[in-house]
Amino acid sequence: MKNLIKFMKEFHITRDYFECHEILEEVWIEDTNCNTKDHPAIILLQIAVGALHWQRKNYSGAKKLFEGVLENMDVVKEEINNLDIPFEELKSLVKEKLELINQKKEYEEFNLPMGGKLNEKFLKNIV
């Protein structure tokens, strides 16, 4: 949970999407020894990297990552919900941002959805 809070702080406050990737890549490696991509950390870090590409106007890179997230996220639906990230809200958000990317709209900051307990922990850790 500590790394998830660190990730959310980077994603929501500093918008340092590269650091978001670093935080969750470490979690993924520790949890899976790089043996599977069926892990919620992969989904979240791909969203962060996709946001970085979008921010840098690399629309094709952003599109590829967001499409990959949509193709693979259902496999880890339960795990994402267990992190107190509302899965359906997250999926809708990714679809919405992908549509903007497909239209080559300018990057716009966005936040990931958080359930009550995760939001509470997040708020306690940003002070």
C-alpha positions in Angstrom: 0.0 0.0 0.0 2.9 2.3 0.7 4.1 2.2 -2.9 0.5 2.7 -4.1 0.3 5.9 -2.1 3.7 7.0 -3.4 2.5 6.3 -7.0 -0.7 8.3 -6.4 1.2 11.2 -5.0 3.4 11.3 -8.1 0.5 10.9 -10.4 -1.9 13.4 -8.8 0.5 16.0 -7.4 3.8 16.2 -9.2 2.6 14.6 -12.4 5.9 12.9 -12.7 4.8 10.0 -14.8 8.3 8.6 -15.2 8.6 8.3 -11.4 5.2 6.6 -11.3 6.6 4.0 -13.7 9.7 3.5 -11.5 7.7 3.0 -8.3 5.3 0.4 -9.8 7.9 -1.4 -11.9 9.7 -2.1 -8.6 6.5 -3.5 -7.1 5.8 -5.6 -10.2 9.4 -7.1 -10.2 9.2 -7.9 -6.5 5.8 -9.5 -6.8 6.2 -11.5 -10.0 9.9 -11.7 -10.7 9.0 -10.5 -14.1 7.1 -13.7 -14.9 3.7 -12.3 -15.7 2.1 -9.1 -17.0 -1.2 -10.0 -15.2 -0.6 -7.6 -12.4 -2.4 -4.4 -11.4 0.9 -2.5 -11.2 1.4 -3.1 -14.9 -2.0 -1.5 -15.7 -1.3 1.5 -13.5 2.2 2.1 -14.7 1.1 1.8 -18.4 -1.5 4.5 -17.7 1.2 6.7 -16.3 3.6 6.1 -19.2 0.7 6.6 -21.6 0.0 10.0 -19.9 3.7 10.8 -20.3 3.6 10.1 -24.0 0.4 12.1 -24.4 2.0 15.0 -22.5 4.9 14.9 -24.9 2.6 14.8 -27.9 3.6 11.3 -28.8 0.0 10.3 -29.7 0.9 7.0 -31.2 2.8 5.9 -28.1 0.0 7.1 -25.8 -2.6 5.3 -28.0 -0.7 2.1 -28.0 -0.4 2.1 -24.2 -4.0 3.1 -23.5 -5.2 0.5 -25.9 -3.1 -2.1 -24.2 -4.5 -1.2 -20.9 -8.0 -1.6 -22.1 -7.1 -5.0 -23.7 -5.5 -6.4 -20.5 -7.2 -4.7 -17.5 -10.1 -7.1 -17.2 -7.7 -9.9 -16.1 -6.8 -7.9 -13.0 -10.2 -6.4 -12.3 -10.5 -8.0 -8.8 -7.0 -7.0 -7.8 -7.6 -3.4 -8.9 -10.8 -3.2 -6.9 -8.9 -4.7 -3.9 -6.5 -1.8 -4.1 -9.6 0.4 -3.6 -9.4 1.7 -7.2 -12.9 1.5 -8.6 -12.3 -0.7 -11.7 -15.3 0.5 -13.8 -14.4 4.2 -13.2 -10.8 3.5 -14.1 -11.8 1.7 -17.3 -14.2 4.5 -18.3 -11.4 7.1 -17.6 -9.0 5.2 -19.8 -11.6 5.0 -22.6 -12.3 8.7 -22.3 -8.6 9.7 -22.5 -8.0 7.3 -25.4 -10.7 9.1 -27.3 -9.0 12.4 -26.7 -5.6 10.9 -27.8 -7.2 9.5 -30.9 -8.4 13.0 -31.8 -4.9 14.4 -31.1 -6.3 16.7 -28.4 -3.8 18.5 -26.2 -2.8 16.7 -23.0 -5.0 17.4 -20.0 -4.2 16.5 -16.4 -6.4 13.9 -14.9 -6.6 12.0 -11.7 -7.2 8.3 -11.1 -10.3 7.2 -9.2 -9.8 6.2 -5.6 -12.2 4.6 -3.2 -12.8 6.0 0.2 -10.1 4.2 2.2 -7.4 4.8 -0.4 -8.4 8.4 -0.7 -8.3 8.8 3.0 -4.7 7.3 3.2 -3.7 9.4 0.2 -4.9 12.6 1.9 -3.1 11.7 5.2 0.1 11.3 3.3 0.2 14.5 1.3 0.2 16.7 4.3 
